[in-house]
Amino acid sequence: MMSKFFRLIVSFLFFVLLIYGDLNAQWREANGPEGGGVTCLQAQDSLIFAGNIDGIYVSTDGGASWEKRSSGLPTTFIEDINILNSSVFVCGYEGVFRSDDWGMSWNLTSNGINTTNIYALAHINSVMFAGSMNGVFKSVDNGDNWTRVDTGFVDPFVETLTTSGNNLFAGSDLGVYMSPDLGFTWIPANNGITGDRINVMKSFGSDVYAATGDGIFVSTDQGSSWTSISNGLNPPSTWSLGIFGNIMFAGVKYNGAFYSTDQGANWNPVDPSLANPIVNDFILVDNNFYAATDDGVYKSPDNGSTWTRMPHGMLSTSIRAFENFGSVYLTGTFGSGPYFSTDDGESWQPYTNFSARGLSSFAQSDSAWFAGSTTDGLLRSTDGGNTWERIMSEVRDTYIRTVAAKGSLVLAVTSSRGAYRSTDDGNNWALMDTSLSDPDIESFTFVGPDIYASTTFTGFIFKSTDDGLTWTISSNGLSQYSSVHKVIQHDSNLFAAAGDGVYKSTDSGNTWNLAINGMTSTVVLTVFAYGNTILAGTAEGFIFRSTDEGDIWTDAGDGLPPLGSNSAVEVFAVKGQNLLCGTYATGIWLRPVNEVVTSVADQGQENMPLRFDLGQNYPNPFNPSTVIKYSIPQNGFVTLKIYNSIGQEVATLVNEKKDRGNYSINFDAGKSSLASGVYIYRLQVNGYSASKKMLLLK
């Protein structure tokens, strides 16, 4: 009787633990990369508020550390911050929010505003103003209610607001408007300004400043006339301003920041220690200047002479790619440069072997590593990542949308100069054939001997069977302008991430069918396959999982940040025992891979691998033969090749389709008459690649 009772208790406890474990299995935030896009700054006493691409961060120690304070905020792009008495207001793509406890909690306060796209905030005494895509709105009750007040505007698209005394200035796509009566009436105020669109406005004392594509203009008579003060700006197109008496700062288009010490009469580049090319805002707090950049916050204690990056605690990076380069595991961010991890993605440190701040993609050929940069063009390393050089420099475009490689074939796409092809590891390049007619190529995928190009302008999928020489449209079944982001292979099927869902092809891309059963969000940006599981990430921040080749999808996003306009899921990867998720604005999230990937062993296949693996050869050193083992968790086209120390191919061991499973192969160096020395063997399958070294001693 006791034995039966004991068994019942054990069974019950096991059931409870199983349920509890399932409920608590969720994504968690990685430790880094630190930084991310900071859009605006504001300060009150010892508090510094930083508006980011994913919410609000606050520093209480002069920027040395940052705490995220976004409770109640969606994951959204913060456009502006304004402090009225003890209330903090922020705005962005989800409306106006207010905090009455210094950012600890936030509440939506947009009643009466007929748009969610709010770009600017300002106040005069106790009256709040909000500039939006639908004009100017005013609140006289601390943001509880708003009324529209832009009578006299020709263009209601208001980019920026500033105040000077009791005068309110609004910058729009058609110039400056001024209101002397709290928004009841407006007067065009553009005499002397060139460049219609007003990017930003600031004031200092009775002087008002406006920045356009033609430079910076100042008015000393409350907008009646304007004078250009742009001498030395390169280019003159100005996106941000910091006006602090004689000292002024300006962020210019894609070329960092400039400063002036003579009230704008002359401008010079700031010190290179403010390294980011996109600077969005400036403030002055306790004799220290702060700059908001796409790479976090920078601080200067010496009037802008030198700057120090202060990202500690900010985890709002935009993650675009993961890649295993030999023993180095890299991630690429959009504005904060490359980072590496040595602990399966748990934590990340800056990778300093190259300095490009924006990264879109990575790739590996047989003898080189590639990094596609959005700021520094296409980079290549031929010495295991010790040094990197810019290649394809004859193409005058430093923005690389994507790069892919297989063997000695390298494909690269620029933002404005088209797609290029190299057959010699990037030494020489040729513009691709016009049959690849969509310029907005998001990614390339190698599937056996075929290549698929995903495009976002026409939404076509293109296919090449001759290493990218010629292309044909392979989009039968896709809806018009589907905006295709990525194609992957899983078993014998293809899957495409598109703007209206996931598409599936069972015939090598000849026909496609929508496969979204169970999805509640269908703007799909990425798909990823591992083991018997397919994952899909969406623009709204959802992750869906399918274990039946896309027939049914279930939610797998527990623990991810709040949904919002900037919570998009961009990329997946597996490193060690962790599944990694890179997002548009909230950095890297991870969880154990076995929480998401259904084990194929559960389906009766006990010895099937759950991850790719390339083992170390044995024996090593060897003479003349050695055994190489590898594992693949999915069917695919496998290549396993041997290279000498200078990257020349000396043997091909595998070059064929393989079913998922564990494999071993014998390599006999005696048959190839190889000399003693270090050799490299490399495995490639379904986008995965790994390399290891072995030593032949005769």
N, C-alpha and C positions, 0 to 999 in steps of 0.2 A: 504493500500500500504506500509506504514511504517512497519507494523507488518510482512509482507512477506519479505521485505528487511532485517529486523532485523534477521529473522529466517535464511535467506541465509548467513548472516555474521557469525552468531553463528555456523552454520553448517560448514562453511569454516574454521573458527578458530579451531573447534574441530578436523577437518580433519588434519590441519597443526600440531596441538599438538600431535595427534596420530602418524603421520609420524615422527615427530621430536623425540618423546619419543622412538619409535621403533629403530630409527637410533642411538640413544645415549644409548640404553640399551646394556650393555656389562659387561664383567668381570672386576673386579678391585682387586688390590693387597691388601691382609690383612696386618695389622700392626703386623708383626712377623709371625712365630718365627724367631728370629735373629740368624745369624751364617751361617753355610753351609760349603761345602767343598772348602777350599782354597788350590790351588795346587802349586802356585809359588809366589814369591815376588820380587820386584825390586824397586829401589829408585833413584830419581834425585832431589838434593837439598831438599826442604821441601815436595816434593811429594812422596808418597808411593803408588805403584801400586800393587794390589793383583789380581792375576789370579784365577778365581773361576770356578766352574763347570757350570756356566751359563754366563760367560763374565768377565768384568773388573770392579773393584771397585778402587777408588782413595781416599786417605786421605791426607788432608793438615794440620792436627793438631796432628801429631804423633800417629795416630791410634785411637784417641778418637771417631771419627765418620768417616763414609765411605759414599761416593757418587758413585752410579753406573754410569759408563761412557761407555756405550756399543752401542751408536748410530752408526748404520752401521754394527755392528757385529751380526751374527746369535747367537741363544742361543746355545753356544757350550762350550765344555771343553777346558780351556786354559792350554796348557802344559808348555809354557815358555814365558818369557818377556825379551826383550833386547832393550836397549836404545842406539842409535847411533846419536850423536850430539843432535839435537832437534826433532828427529823422534823416536817414540816408536813403536816397532814391537812386535806382539804377534803371537803365532801359536797354532794350535790344530787340531781337526778333520775336520775342514773346510778349511784348508790352512793357508797362512800367510797374516796377516792384518797389515796395517801401519796407525798411526795417526801422523799428523803434527801439532796438536794443543793440545797436552798433554792429549789425550784421549777423547776430546769432540766429535770427529767424527772419523770414521774408514773406510778404503777402502781396498778391497781385492787387494793384490799385489803378486800374485803367477804365473805370466806369465812365462812359461818355466818349471814349476814344474809339473811333471806328476803324482802326487798323492795329495790327500787332507789331508793325515795323516802325519802331521809334528809334531815332538816331541821335537826339541831342536833348539836354536838360539845362535849364537855367532858372534863376529866381531873382525877383526884385522885392525886397522886404519879405513879406510872407506869401507872395504870389508865385506859384510855380508855373513854369512853361515847359512844354514838350514839343520838339520838332519831329515831324513824321513824314512818311511818304504821302500823307493826305493833309498836309498843312500844319499849322500851329494850334496847340491846345493849351488852355489855361485852367488852373485850379486855384481856388481861393480857400479851400478847406483841407489843406495839407495832403492833397492828392486823392481824397475820397471821391471827388467828382470832377469831371473835366468838361469844358465847352470849347468848341472850335472858334478861333479868333484870327482869321487870316484874310479878312476882307481887303481887296486891293491887290492880292497876289495874282500874278499871271501864271506862275508855276508853283504848285503846292508842295513840291518835293523839297523838303527842308533838310539839309545835311548838317547844319551847325547853328548854334545859338551862342550869343554872348551879350553881356550888359555893360553899360557905361552910365553910371548915375541911375536916372530913371528911364533911360532909353534902352529899348530892346532891339537887338540886331539879329536878323535871320539870314543865313546864307543858303541859297538855293541853286538849282541847275541853271537859272537865268539871272544870277547876280544877287546883290545885297538888297534887303528891305529893312527899313527902320521904323519902329513904332515909338512915339513919344508918350503914349497914353495906355500903357499896359496891354497892348494888343488890340485895342478897339479900332485903330486906323493904322495903315501902313503906307510908307512912302518909298518908292524905288530910290536907292542911294548908290549909284554905280559910276558917278562921274570920275573918270581917270582909271577905272579898273579895266583890264583886258583879261581875256580868258573867262568865258561865261560862268562855268561851274565854280562855286565857292566851296573849297574843300574843308577849310577850317577857319574859324574866327576867334580872336582873343582880344582882350583889352588890358590896358595898364593905365591907371589914372584916367585922364580924359582922352587918351589916345586909343584908337580902335584899329585892329589889324585884320586883314583878310588875305588868304592864300588861295591861289588858283594854279592852273597849269602853266601860267606865264610868270609866276613868281609871287612875291609878297608885296602888299600895298598897305600904307598907313594913312589914316585920316586923323587930323588934329582938330577937325571942326564937326565932329559927330556925324560923319558920313556925307557931308555936303560935297567934299572933294577928296580924292585919293592920289597918293604919290607912290611910285614904284621904289622899293628899297631891296633890290635883288642882285646887286653887284657882287659877283663871285660865286653865286649859287650854280651848281652844276649837277644835274640839270635844274632849271628854274622851277619845274613842277614841284610844288610843296604840298605835303600831306599833313604835317603837324607843326605846331608852334609852341614855344615856351617863351613868354615875355616877362622879364624880370628886371625892369629898368634898363640900365645900359647893357646888361648881359641878355642876349637872346639866343635861342636855339631854334633850328628848323630841320625837320625831317623831310628829305627830298625823295623823289621817286626812285626806288631801288638803288640808292647810292648813299645810304646812311644819313648822318646828321652834319649840319654846319652850325657855326656859332659866330656871333658878332659881339664886339665889345664897344661899339660906337653907335648904338641905337639903330642898327640895321644898315648903316651907310656902306659897310663892307662885310663880307662873309668869308669864312675859311673852314675847311674840313675839320671836324673834331678829331681828337687823338684816336689812332687806330684801336685803342683798347675798348672803344665802343664799336664792337666789331660787326654788329648786325646791320644788314643793308636796309632793313625796314624798321623805322623808328616812329612810333605812333603817338607819343605824348611826353610831356615834361612837367615836373612840379619841383618846387623848392620847399624843403622842410628842414628847419633847424640848421640853416646854412649848408645843407647838402642838396645837390641836385639829383633828381631821379629821372631816368628815361625808361619808358615802356617800349619794348621791342618784341619782335617775333621770336626772340630767344630769351624771354624773361625780363627782369628788371635789372638795370645797371645803375650804379651809384657813383657820384663824384663828390669828394669832399673839398676839391680845390678849384672851384669855379669852372668846372668842365675840362680842366687840363688833362686829367686821367680818369678812367672809369673802371669799375670792378663789377663783374656780374654777380648778382645776388639771387640765385634761384632756389635756395634751400627750402624745401617744403612744397614748392610748386610742382604739381604733377599733371600739367595740362598740355603735354606735348601731343603733336599730331603724328601718328605712327603710320608709315607708308610701306615698310618692307622689313623682312627678317632674312638673314642668310648665314649659313654655316661656312665660313671661310677657313678650312683647315681646322686648327684648334681655336679659332676666334669666332665667337657667335655675335653677329652685329645686328643692330636695328637702325633703321634710317628714319629720322624725323624731318618734318617739313621746314622747321626754322631753327632747331636747336642742334643740328649736326648729327654725327654718328655716335652711338653708344655701344658698349660691349658688355656681355654677361659671362661670368665663369661659373654660375650656379643655377643653370637651367632656367634663366629668365627671372629668378627671384629678385635680383638687384642688378642695377646697371650703372656703369661708369663711363665718362667721356672717352671716346676713342680718338686719339690725337695724331694718328698717322696721316690724316689729311684734314683740311680745315673747312671744307664745304659745309655751309649751314643748312641748306635745303637738300633733301634726298628723296628720290621717288622710287628707286628700284636698285636691286643688285643682280649680278649674274656671274657665272663661271664658265669659261671655255676650258679646253684641254690644258692650256698653259698660262692662263691669265685670269685675274679677278677684275670685275667691272663694277663701278658705282655710278648710277645715273643721278646727276645733281640738277636741282632746279636753279642753282645759283652759279655753278662753276663748270658747267658742261659735263662731258663724259670723262670719267677718271678710270685709270687702269693701273693695276699692279702686276708685275711679272716676277716678283721676288717674295711671294708669300705675304704680302701686305706690309712689308717694311717701308717701302716707298710707293708713292702714287704719282702719276703724271696725267695731265690733261691730254686727251687724244681727240681726233676728229675736230681739231681747232679750225680747220679750213671752213667748216660750216659755221657761219656767224650767228650762232644761237646757243646761249649758255643754259637754256632750260631744256632738260632731257625729260620727256614724259615717261619713257620706259626703256629698258634695255634687257635683252635676252640672249642666251648663247647656248650652243651645243657643238661639241667638237671644236673646230676652228672657226665656225660660223658665228657671227655676232650681228644682231639686229638692234637698231637704236632709232628712236623717234624723238624729234625735236618739237618744240611748241609751235614754230612758225615756218620751218624750213623743210618739213617733210620727213619721210622715213628713209633710213640708210642701211646698207648691207655691207658687211665685210666678210671675206672668206679666209683671212689670214690673221685672226686674233686681234683685229682692230688696227692693223698697220695701214691698210688702204680701204677707202670707202667709196661706194657708188650709190647714187640716189635710186631708190627702188622703182620698179616698173609702175607705170601709171594705172595698171590694173588694180593696184591697191589704192583705191580712189578716195577713201575717207581719211582726211588729215588727222582726225582726233582718235588715234590708236591708243587704247588704254593698256593693252597687254598682248604679249605673244605667248602661245603655249605649244610646246613640242609634244606630239603624240606619235611615237614610233617615227616613221619617215615623214610624217605630215606636220605642218605648222598651221595654227589657227591664230588669226588676228581679231581681237575684240575691239569694236569701235563705238564711240559714244555720240557721234554727230548724226550719221545716217542710221546708226543702230544695226549695221550689217555685221555678220561674221564672214571673214574672208579665209580662204584655205589655199595653202600652197603645197604641192607635192614635189617641188624641185628646189628645195632649200631657199625659198623666198624669191626665186627669179621671177616667177609669174604667180598671179593670184586669181581665184574665181570666187564669186559670191556664193556662200553656203548658208543661206538664211531662210530657206523655205519653211514656213510655219511661224516665223517670228512676226510679231506685230510691227506695224510701221513705226519707225523711230523708237525702237525698244531700248536704246542706249545700253549696249552690251559692254560689261566691264571685264569679264574674265570667263575663260573656258577651261574646264578640267576634264580629265578622264577618270572614271571609276569602273573597274572591271571592264566590260566591253561597251560601256555607255559613255556618252559625253554629257556634261552639264554646263549651262551658261548662266552666269549672273547678269540679270537685265533689269531695266527700270520698271518692268511690270511683273517681275517674278523670276523664278528659275525655269529654264527650258531644258528639256531632255531630248537627246538624240540616241537612237539605237542603231543608226546606220552610218556612222562616221561623219555625221554632220550634214547628210543630204536632206534630212527633214528634221524638224524640231516640234516638240509639243510642250505646252505650258504645264508645269508640275508644281502647283501651289496649294494642294489640299492640306488644310490645317494652318496655313500662314495667315496671320492677321496684319502683316506689314509686308508689302511686296516690292518696294524699291530696293532691290537686292544689289549690293555693291561687290560682294565677294562670295565665292564658294570654295570649299576645301574638303578633301577626302582623306580619311585615315582609317585603317582597318576596314570594317564594314559600315562605317558611319560617314555621312555627308553633312557638312555644316554650311549654313547660309547666314551671312551677316547683312543687315539692312541699314538704310540711311537713317532710320528712326531709332537705331540702337537695339534692335531685336536680334537674337540669335535663334535659329531654328535648326533642328536635327532630324535627319531621316536615316533609318536603318533598313529601308526596303527599296533602295534605288529611286528615291524621290516620290514614291507613291503617297506617303503620308509624312507630314512634318509636325514636330512638337516643339514647344518653347524650351530653350535650353539657356536662358539668359538670367537666371536667378543671381542676384548680387551685383549686377552691373549698375552703373550710375543712373540717376533719373532720366527718363526719356526727355528729349528736347531737340531743338534744331541743330545741335552740334554733337549729338551722341552717336554718330554713325560708326558702324563697325567696318573697318577698312581691310583687315588682313588677319589670317590665322597662321599658326605654325605649331609644330611640336618640337620641344627640346627636352631630351631626357624623359622624365615621367610627367612633364608639365605640358598642358595645352595652353598656348599663348594667343591672346586676342589683342590686336592693335586697333585703336580707335582714332577718330578724327580729332578729338579735342580733349580726351581724358586719359591719354597715355596707354599703358600696357596693363592688361588684366590677365590673370592666369588661374588655373585650377588643375588638379590631377587629371591626366588624360583618361584614366579609367572611370572617372565620374561621368564622362560624356560619351566616350567611345564604348559601344557595347562589345564586350569581349567575344571574339569568334569562338573561343573555347566554350562559351556558354551555349553555343549551337552544336556542340559535339565534336569540334575540331580542336582537340586539346593542344596540339603542338603548333598551331598557326601563330605567327608573330603578330604583335600589336603595333610594332613600330619598325621603321627602316633601321638597319644596322649593318655596318661594315666592320668585320672583326679584324684584329691584328693577325697577320699571317703567322703560321707556325710550321716548322721552326723558324726562328729569326735571331741571328743571322742564319743563312741557309746555303747549301751547295749540294747538288745543283737544283733541287726541287723543294717546293714549299706548298702548303695548303692555305687557301683564302676562303673564309666563310662569310656569307652575307645573308640577310633576311629582308624580305619585302612583304608588307602587310596587305598588298593589293596587287592584282594583275597589272602587268605593264611591259613596256619595251625596255629591256635591260642592256646596258653596255658596261663592261668591266675591262679596262685597258691598263697597260703597263707603259710607263714613261721613264726615260732616263733623267738625270739630274738637271738637264738643260731644257726639258720639256718636250723632247722628241718621242713620239710614239714608237715603242719597240715590239709590242705584242697586243693582240686583241683576244681576250679569253672568252667573253660573252658578247653577243650582238644579236639578240633575238627576243621575242616575246616570251615572258615567263609568268606562270601562275604564282599567286601569293604563296609564300612558304619560306623554308630555310634551305640554303644551298651551300655546297662547298665545291671547290674546283682546285685541281692541281696545276701549279705553274712550274714547268721544267725549263730553267734558264739554259740548260745545256743544249736544247734543241735550237735555241736562237743564237748560240755562240756569244753570249753576253759577257762582258768583262766584269771584274769585281767592282763594286761600288754601290751607291745608294740609288734605289729605284722607287718610283711612286706608283701605286695602283689606285685607280679611281673608279667608283661605282656611280652610275647615273640611271635613274628610273623615275618617271612621272614627276619631274621637277625636283626630285631629291638628288643631291650629290654629296659624296664624301670621298676623302682621299686619305691614304696612310702611306708611311714610308717603310721600306724593307731594305735589308742589307745582304748583298750577295758577296760571299767570301770564298774565293777559289784557292 
